Amino acid sequence: MTTADALDALLTGDGTETVDDAFSTAALAALDTDEEFPSRAVRVLDEAGLPAHYVLSDGAELPETVRLLRAVARRDLTVAIAHGKTFLGTAPVWVAGTAEQITDLAERVRAADAVCWGLTERGHGADLLAGELAAVAEDSGGWRLDGEKWLINNATRAALACVLARTDPAGGARGFSLFLVDRQRLPEGSWRNLPKIRTHGIRGADISGFALDGARVPADALIGGEGDGIPIVLKTLQLTRIAVGALSLGAADHALRLARDFAAGRELYGRRLADIPHIRRVLGRAATSALLAEAVSLLATRSAHTLPGELSVVAPIAKAYVPTVTQETLTTLGELLGVRGFLTSPPGGGFAKLERDHRICAIFDGSTVVNRAALLNQLPRLARQLRRRRADTDGVRAAADLTAPLPPFAPDRLSLLSVTGCGAVQSLPDTVERVRRTGPPELAALTGPLLDELDLLEKESATFVPVAGGLPSTAFDLAERYERAYAAAACLLLWQENPDLRTGPLGAGALWPRACLTALLGADDNAVSDAMAGVLLDWNAPEFTLLGGAA
């Protein structure tokens, strides 16, 4: 296993690049132009030990996995997506596999065998209950799989595939099962690769599919029980939706660096661009948005260990919020870069590719709309819990305390619906009270409007009833407001529980939480934005983060 700092040092090298470097800008740009898979870069990550961090059953912690993938995404999103797909493909086994399945798969993953997740099919999109790939039980005790999976990441390269199959012809929520298919153990000719799909972004990724024809697998290929496929998928998505945030955080790091360097080095009418007030505010607000996304990701990833029973709420919040905020940030920074943001070669610095590649992040593992719908379907329960103000305070504070040891991942505690609601949001009034007691006054002053927003959200959510067959467009405003409440709670909890986050240029005068709350309230504070821009312009670490860095 490796660490995020060690991996980042490996990928950065000595700061010089040649076309022979697997992670050089030139090499990655050439692969993108030719729509070729980044095999050498993936091999570097394999040799560095990154696959071991995908094995959640054996001590790996989701926050560190996310931070590692962020380091890769900061260099190239295509590589991060291509390599990180193994985490998605293996997660169902960590959630519901037998001890033997977990042990065997962990060994294969550490040996750098790629794993894909065969969920979607041509013509059915996100409607998993419409899946046609079928698995039929045989007298031998094994299963025969027939059908296609399409738009699958790493479908051609994968040594193993976690496949969702219809095991009851009638379908329904209990009509599907999951199988771990080992291509090496299949009868010859029973697996056929489908052609690579050309995509707008991540052009070099292996987005394709596979067809199974008489693919016989042993009884021990079944993950969980027969008919457990959809529940296992839904629980697994609670992990993968949070992990996808790593891609957005890395993209934000890359974009902020490009924009910072451009603004600091460009002169306009004899004046440095970074000294123009409007430009500074654009930079400051973009930096704030990046920290908001990071705060949500930090609390969500740690909650996978400390509050796994609440992930049915936390995961869709993180998946809807983090990529959306990041894409908005990329759009804003693209406007700042102007024509350079459209260039695919220097001096563009790769921004056009970055912005194009990131668009897929909002779609992975359920689009923003799908995730907000998942949140809205639980909103009546969340409204009741919000009214009661009950929360697992210990679990919430352990999630927020970045120095607290994390308990091992406990898949048996995952739930399709959160009985306890969302502790971070429900405890927000108590968190505000603690912030008001300890100050500083500038931060405490923002908590009044924040609680007003929470009270209004509580009242309007109390009358909301999910509608069978679809949700009105106006309902999605409630989901967005709940996401902002979670983001506010994440910021205040992290501030309160981590003295280290109250130091340095970001912590001085509570700069970062003030900037974040101001943004969440939809207000403008030019002085705060200007101060955030100043910190960003002086930052010299590879990632702009709450977790440390030199300024």
C-alpha positions, 0 to 999 in steps of 0.5 A: 500500500502507498500513501497519498503524499508518496503517490503524489511525489511519484506522479509529480517527479522532479517537476520536469516532463518528457514525452516518455513519462507515463504521466507527462502532459504531452503523453496523456494529451497524445493518448487522448487525441488518439483515443488510446488507453493509458496502459503505462500510467495504469501500470505505474499505479499498479506498481505503486500499490494503489489497488490494495486501497480498493480492498475495503475488507482488509483495513483499507479506509475510504478517506485514504482511497479517495485521497489517493484517487484525487491525487491521480485525478489531479494529473489526469481524469481518464487515468483515474477513471480507468484505474478506479473502476476496479474499486467500483467493480469489487465493492459488491463483494466487500458489501455482501461476499463470503469470507472466501470470495473476499479473500480470493478477490482481495488477492486478485486485486492486489495482483493488479487484476482489473475488475469491471461492474456490469450493470447497464444494458443497451436501451435500458440506461439506469433502469436496472429492473429492465435488465435482460441479461439472464442467469439460469440455475443448472442441475450441476449447481452452477449458473448459465449467463446469457446476454449483453452489458453495455457502456461498461468501463474496463469491459475489455480489459477486466479479468473479472466482472461483477455482473447483475443478471435476471434470475427470475423471468418475472423480474422485480426488486427480487428478480436479480442476482449478482455474479462475480465472473472470472473470464479465465474460468469461462468456456471458450467463446462464451465471452465476447468483447463489444466494440469500444464506444467513442465518447466526448470526454475520457476518450482513452478510457475502455468504455465498451461492453461484453456479451455472454453466450452460454457463460457457465459459472460455478455456484460460488460465483453468486454474491449474496443470495439469489434475488439479492442483486438489487439490494446489494447494488443499492448498498454498494452505490452508497460507497461508490457514489461517495468515492466518485467525489475524488475525481471532482476534487482532483479536477478542481485542484488541476483547474485552480492551479491553471487559473492561478498560474494564468492570473498570476502570470498574465498582464493586461494594460500594464497590470497583473490580472490577479490584481484586478478586483473582479478577477480576484473575486472570481478566483476567491469564489472558485477556491471557496467552492473547491473547499465546500466540495472537499468538506462534504467529501471529507465528512461523507467518506469518514461517515462510511466508517462511523455512520454506515447506516446513514449512507443512503442519505449521505451518499446521494447528497455527496454525489449530487453536490460535489460534481455539480459544484465542481462543474460550475467552478470549472465553467467559471474558471473557463470564462476567466481563462478565456480563449486559453480554456479552449486550447488543446495544446500549450498554452492552454495547459490541458484545461479544455480536456479537463473540463470535457472529461469532468462532465462524465462525473455527474453521470457516473453511478446515477446522475444528479437528478437520480441522486436527488430523487433518491434523497427526496424519496427519504425526505418525509423521514428526514423531515421528522428526524430534523424536527426531533433534532435527534442524532448519533452525536458520537458518530457525527463527531467521529466523522468530523474529527480528522485525527480520530481513528476510524472503525473498520468498514462494517458492511452489515450496518449498511441500510437501504433506508436511514432509520436515524436520518442524517445526523450532521443536518439534525445536529446542526443547531447544536453545532451552531451553539458550540460555534457561537460559544467558542467564536470567532464572532465573524463566523458566529454572525453567519449562523443566524441566517443559516438556522433560519434557512434550516427552519424554513427547510424543516417546515417545507419538507414536513408537507412534502410527499413523494409522488408515485411515478415521478417527482415534480421539478419544484421538489428538487429545490428541496433536495438542493437546499438539504444538500446545502444544509449538509455542506454547512454542517460539514464546514462547521463540524470540521471547524469545531472538531479540528484545531489544525483547521483553525490555523494557517492562512485558511484558518486565520480569522475563520476565513475558510468557514466564513467564505463557505457559509457566505457562499451557501447563503447566497451572499457576497462578501468581496473582502472574504473573496479577496482574502481567499484569492490571496491565499490561493495565489500564494499556495504552492502545494499540488492540492488546494485543501483543508488538509494542509499545504504550504502558503 
